[in-house]
Amino acid sequence: MQHSTGEQLTNNWYQQFQKSEGLQQALSHHVSDNVDELAYFVYDLNALKSHLDVLQQQDTVKLWYAVKANPLSRIIQTVDQAGIQFDVASSGELQQVLDQNVSADRILNTGPAKSRAQLAEFLAKGVNTFVVESPNQLKWLNELAKEQSITPDVLLRVQLQWPDGDKNPLGGNQITPFGMSLDAWKNHHVSLYPHLNICGLHIFQWGNMLSNKKMYALWQQMIEPLVSLAKTLGMSLKVLDLGGGLGIDYHEQGVELHWSEIIADLAKIKQQANVAELWLELGRYAVANCGYYVTSVVDKKVNFDQQQLVLAAGINHLLRPGITDQPFPVRLLRDSSHKNTLFDLHGPLCTSMDKLGNLPLPTDVDIDDRLLFGYVGAYGFTESMPFFLCHQTAAEYVYCEQTLSLVRAAKPAQWYLA
């Protein structure tokens, strides 16, 4: 494979949208006859394919798609066609991937809550690669492997504590359920688990990183302790799984990671750690910039000198801004020559949490205007709270080969209410 260049890969969602005249026209003219469709997601599969092809133009790191980012069937199929593997963290994700005719030997089981029953289910369905988070999971997997006369590949997940002032984005220096400390693992010599091929270590304690320099520094910090742990455990360290955490510029500050630099840095890490394989589990970095979300303005007002827009949908469809303080960027889905001003964007829920951000829009935005949100290819539809206040669910469309196709129709609350 050839190495990619920084010029080939951009995560600027609106530049990408503007380049697709067909998608712009499709959304501008889209009118649904479904009265419950107050909002919808759309995924540009042409753009996704191009993006994934660039990610694959290297031979330094093995890529896994973190299905939690977006488990839609058409997304999974496009990822599959790009030759990327799959990281699944639940029985539901596993079955969804298998239903797209993905071979089980291309699936990695992650997630902190692996019961003995779940491990047995994954083995029965052909999964052979596991990230193990605890001694119980090691014990259960070893017993199941012995019963079935198989030898699954296993990576142990390690949780590090960072120096003061250099906090772990997945919980500061708080203890999380993701893996265990170096000391907690050190007595679990690989010889105690003869039916497992314990061949690697997994570490992922950072999120939405936007600095190549910072990311490389974090990767470098973990080499010595992980290599030392492998030696203590009697492990032949073949694989380092660095998780994900590659960032998206939600705040539109003009900062983004450069893929070519990531690959160059990873080549150094691979050499320094002396491992045969490096793995990355990409979620948002793989699919965020292929997705858009459209909803309309219901009301406009000025409150305590603050411009406010109330939308047909909010965190019931886009929960992420409410829990991360990272709004999805927005544009008006029509041309406007008016200058921008900051609006508070609120949804229809009876809670002050229902806010999609304080974001710039043209001053002439008005009732019934449609808003276009970007970067919602990841952590959109399935990271939402659609049931609160019994509002309609969002629809999902894909755009492929100049055609906008409905994949999931919007539904009223009656479909889930008992």
Secondary structure, DSSP 8 states (H G I E B T S, - for coil): -----GGG----HHHHHHH-HHHHHHHHT---S-TT-SEEEEEEHHHHHHHHHHHTS-SS-EEEEEGGG---HHHHHHHHHTT-EEEE-SHHHHHHHHTTT--GGGEEE--S---HHHHHHHHHTT--EEEE-SHHHHHHHHHHHHHHT---EEEEEB-----TT---TTTTTS--SSSB-HHHHTT--GGG-TTSEEEEEE-----SB--HHHHHHHHHHHHHHHHHHHHHTT----EEE----B---TT--S----HHHHHHHHHHHHHHHT-SEEEEEESHHHHGGGEEEEEEEEEEEEETTEEEEEES-STTT--HHHHHS----EEESS---S-EEEEEEE-SSSSTT-EEEEEEEETT--TT-EEEEESTTSSSTTSS-TTGGG----EEEEEETTEEEEEE----GGGT--
